[in-house]
Every structure is written in C-alpha cells, then in structure tokens.
Amino acid sequence: MRSVLAANIFETLGLSGWSILFYAINFIVLVGVVVLVLYRPVKKMLKNKRESLKQTYEENEKLKSESETLKAEYNKKAEELKTESARVAAEVAKNAQSRADAIVADAQEQANAIVDAAKKDALYQKEQLKHEYRDSVNRLAVQIAQKVLEREISGDDNSELIEQVLSDWEDSD
C-alpha cells in the first residue's frame, strides 16, 4: 500500500524514476558547485578573518603590556619627582632658615654694637659730667675758700684740695 501510495504521489506530481534520479544528480552537482564556489571561499574568508582577529587580539595584548610598563615607569617617575620636590622644598626651607638665622645674628651683632656704643657713650658722658662736676666743685671750693680765708688760693693748692675732696667723695660712693 505504501508503494502504491508513493507511486500515486509521484504520478500526481508528474515525476518518474528517471526524473527523480535526474533531480537527485542535479542536487548533488549543485551542492558540489556550491561547496566549490561558495563554501570554500567563505571558509577561507572566515579563516582569514579569524587570523586577523587573533593578530589584533595579540597586538592589543602587546599594547596593553606596553601601556602597563609605561604606566609603571610613569608612576616611578612621579614618585621620583615627588621625592625630588620634597628634597628641594626641604633645601629651600633650610636655606631660608639659615638666611633667617644669619639675619638674626647680624641684627644681634648690630644690637650688641649699639648697646656697646651706648655704654661707651654713657661712660664718656659720665666722665664728662664728672669733669664738669669737678670744675664746678673746684670753682665753688675756690670761692668758698676765698671767702673763708679771705685770701687767694693758688692753682696748685686748689688742685690739691679738689683731689682730696673728690677722692673722699668717691670713696664714700
């Protein structure tokens, strides 16, 4: 029954055994031509594309490793620059401190010189006042002595009396 049914289907479609064989051979030839004309070039094209992608991937990996190396070098240089910057800053601070110390020392020397000069000036003025005081005391002593003695005292007598009075006066200080 099946063969009768199959024969009816083939007869209805207008197919005979030879035409089915012809169509099958045509199909096999067509598949062979498609394989030769389309499949192999497409397969070759895909293989080339795969190789191209593989090369691109390898190149990307190489560039990635190079960029990581460059990044490491950059970080190292950045650290070196930070260290150098800190060293320069410390050196500048040290130089500024030494300059400040030198300025302070110079100012201290100038202040000491001013104080020494003021002390010398004070001693000089003290000596001047002492001489003026001696002269004033000398004149007063002469005037008092002249009045008391009612006579004139010589310069030598006067100097001797003044020295004696002043030495007594200085000893009491």
Disulfide bonds with the S-S distance in Angstrom:
none
